């Protein structure tokens, strides 16, 4: 049984998996300059030792899964940043640095997840056929570089989510899906492009995805999201919420929820049956350290 299958078996037994926090924002917090149109993705090549240290800090804090710093380095984002020729190098090094942190930690049970998103910092909408090709390539490189699973992150519309999922699955690794929601002008909680969470879950029920996370979503929206998930999803559920305001693309860390406060929220979500818990933008190792001690945690 490989490390992923062992984790899945423990989740079926009722254990909870703790994942890491915001790797991109943690690079920013530690002084790494942003890459225009590719957010905090540049640190993979410009500050590899620091990125490895961040992954290791999350593992030491209790994370069972660390996600590669690839949210912002899709092929189309790197093209917008003028660094598309370095796409494969960004992919390989990001996954390998997470694997190196696992090796240093001497915790072979840690999983390395390849993070995949189609977010654009220029607002350019990528065509579905181009998205499929790019994600399939990205997933293959990640698999070749040692990823144990793939995590689709900040899925904000159903059509692109399903295309990205099918493309990612061609690499032969398990794929988890992370959906992001916000409120529209009328106060309705919807995916960023205004698809409903119900419709997204119905679409995913037609696939073999074992776990769906509500991620990069404000803490105060999570319970309402979980109300919907409880009615329309019968597989594993994860939560890694967003905290902190942004000025442009820069995180205002002083507005991030305190670790002890976020841990109380997370315990409430665990009590509702969530199987995977962690943090997104603004959340650092100190947040994960508090989560690792929560009831039924795998960490430690």
Long-range contacts (C-beta under 8 A, 24 or more apart in sequence): 2-148, 3-108, 3-109, 3-110, 3-111, 3-148, 4-111, 4-148, 4-149, 4-174, 6-109, 7-64, 7-65, 7-109, 7-111, 7-298, 8-210, 10-298, 11-236, 11-275, 11-276, 14-296, 15-275, 15-296, 15-297, 15-298, 16-270, 16-274, 16-275, 16-276, 16-277, 16-294, 16-295, 16-296, 16-297, 16-298, 17-64, 17-65, 17-238, 17-275, 17-276, 17-277, 17-298, 18-62, 18-63, 18-64, 18-65, 18-276, 18-277, 18-278, 18-288, 18-291, 18-292, 18-294, 18-297, 18-298, 18-299, 19-63, 19-64, 19-65, 19-66, 19-67, 19-113, 19-238, 19-240, 19-276, 19-277, 19-278, 20-55, 20-58, 20-63, 20-65, 20-66, 20-67, 20-278, 20-279, 20-288, 21-58, 21-63, 21-240, 21-278, 21-279, 21-280, 21-283, 21-284, 21-285, 21-287, 21-288, 22-251, 22-279, 22-280, 22-281, 22-282, 22-283, 22-284, 23-51, 23-54, 23-55, 23-58, 23-66, 23-67, 23-68, 23-69, 23-71, 24-69, 24-71, 24-72, 24-281, 25-244, 25-251, 25-253, 25-281, 25-282, 25-283, 25-284, 26-54, 26-284, 26-285, 27-51, 27-54, 27-69, 28-250, 28-251, 29-251, 29-253, 29-284, 30-54, 34-249, 34-250, 35-72, 35-81, 35-83, 36-81, 37-77, 37-80, 37-81, 37-82, 37-121, 37-122, 38-72, 38-73, 38-77, 38-78, 38-80, 38-81, 38-83, 38-121, 39-71, 39-72, 39-77, 39-121, 39-249, 40-69, 40-72, 41-69, 41-70, 41-71, 41-72, 41-73, 41-77, 41-78, 41-81, 41-90, 42-81, 42-83, 43-69, 44-69, 44-70, 44-73, 44-90, 44-93, 44-94, 44-97, 45-86, 45-89, 45-90, 45-93, 48-93, 48-97, 51-94, 51-97, 52-97, 52-100, 52-101, 52-104, 53-101, 54-285, 55-97, 55-98, 55-101, 55-102, 56-101, 56-104, 56-105, 57-285, 58-285, 58-288, 59-101, 59-102, 59-105, 59-107, 59-110, 60-105, 60-285, 61-285, 61-286, 61-288, 61-289, 61-292, 62-288, 62-289, 62-291, 62-292, 62-293, 62-297, 62-299, 62-300, 63-110, 63-278, 63-288, 63-292, 63-299, 64-109, 64-110, 64-111, 64-298, 64-299, 65-110, 65-111, 65-112, 65-113, 65-149, 65-276, 65-278, 66-98, 66-101, 66-102, 66-110, 66-111, 66-112, 66-113, 67-98, 67-113, 67-114, 67-115, 67-151, 67-153, 68-94, 68-95, 68-97, 68-98, 68-112, 68-113, 68-114, 68-115, 68-142, 68-147, 69-94, 69-97, 69-98, 69-115, 70-94, 70-95, 70-114, 70-115, 70-116, 70-138, 70-142, 71-115, 71-117, 71-119, 71-153, 71-154, 72-117, 72-119, 72-121, 74-116, 74-117, 74-118, 74-119, 74-134, 74-135, 74-138, 75-134, 75-137, 75-138, 76-118, 76-120, 76-124, 76-126, 76-130, 76-134, 77-119, 77-120, 77-121, 80-120, 80-121, 80-122, 80-124, 88-141, 91-138, 91-141, 91-142, 91-145, 92-141, 92-144, 92-145, 95-141, 95-142, 95-145, 95-146, 95-147, 96-145, 96-146, 99-145, 99-146, 111-148, 111-149, 112-146, 112-147, 112-148, 113-147, 113-148, 113-149, 113-150, 113-151, 113-176, 114-138, 114-139, 114-142, 114-143, 114-145, 114-147, 114-149, 114-150, 114-151, 114-173, 115-150, 115-151, 115-153, 116-142, 116-150, 116-151, 116-152, 116-153, 116-164, 116-168, 117-152, 117-153, 117-154, 117-155, 118-160, 118-164, 119-154, 119-156, 121-249, 126-160, 128-159, 128-160, 128-163, 131-160, 131-163, 131-164, 131-167, 132-163, 132-164, 132-166, 132-167, 133-167, 134-167, 135-163, 135-164, 135-167, 135-168, 136-167, 136-168, 136-170, 136-171, 138-168, 139-167, 139-168, 139-169, 139-170, 139-171, 139-173, 140-170, 140-171, 142-171, 142-173, 143-171, 143-172, 143-173, 147-173, 148-173, 149-173, 149-174, 149-175, 149-176, 150-174, 150-175, 150-176, 151-175, 151-176, 151-177, 151-178, 151-213, 152-176, 152-177, 152-178, 153-178, 153-215, 153-216, 154-178, 154-180, 154-215, 154-216, 155-179, 155-180, 155-191, 155-200, 156-180, 156-191, 156-192, 156-193, 157-191, 157-192, 157-193, 157-195, 158-191, 158-195, 158-199, 158-200, 158-203, 161-200, 161-203, 161-204, 162-203, 162-207, 165-204, 165-207, 165-209, 174-210, 175-209, 176-209, 176-210, 176-211, 176-212, 176-213, 176-238, 177-204, 177-209, 177-211, 177-212, 177-213, 178-212, 178-213, 178-214, 178-215, 178-216, 178-238, 178-240, 179-212, 179-213, 179-214, 179-215, 179-217, 180-214, 180-215, 180-216, 180-217, 181-214, 181-217, 181-221, 181-225, 182-217, 182-218, 182-221, 183-221, 189-221, 189-224, 189-225, 197-225, 197-228, 197-229, 197-232, 198-228, 198-232, 201-228, 201-229, 201-232, 201-233, 202-232, 204-233, 205-232, 205-233, 209-235, 210-235, 210-236, 211-235, 211-236, 211-237, 211-238, 211-275, 211-276, 212-236, 212-237, 212-238, 213-237, 213-238, 213-239, 213-240, 213-276, 214-238, 214-239, 214-241, 215-239, 215-240, 215-241, 215-242, 215-280, 216-240, 216-241, 216-242, 216-280, 216-281, 217-241, 217-242, 218-242, 218-243, 219-243, 219-257, 219-262, 219-265, 222-265, 222-269, 223-268, 223-269, 226-269, 226-272, 226-274, 230-272, 230-273, 236-275, 236-276, 237-273, 237-274, 237-275, 237-276, 238-274, 238-275, 238-276, 238-277, 238-278, 239-266, 239-269, 239-274, 239-276, 239-277, 239-278, 240-276, 240-277, 240-278, 240-279, 240-280, 240-283, 241-265, 241-279, 241-280, 241-283, 242-280, 242-281, 242-282, 243-279, 243-280, 243-281, 243-282, 243-283, 244-281, 244-282, 246-281, 251-281, 251-282, 253-282, 255-282, 256-282, 256-283, 257-282, 257-283, 257-287, 259-286, 259-287, 259-289, 259-290, 260-290, 262-287, 262-290, 262-291, 263-287, 263-290, 263-291, 263-293, 263-294, 266-291, 266-294, 267-294, 267-295, 270-294, 270-295, 270-296
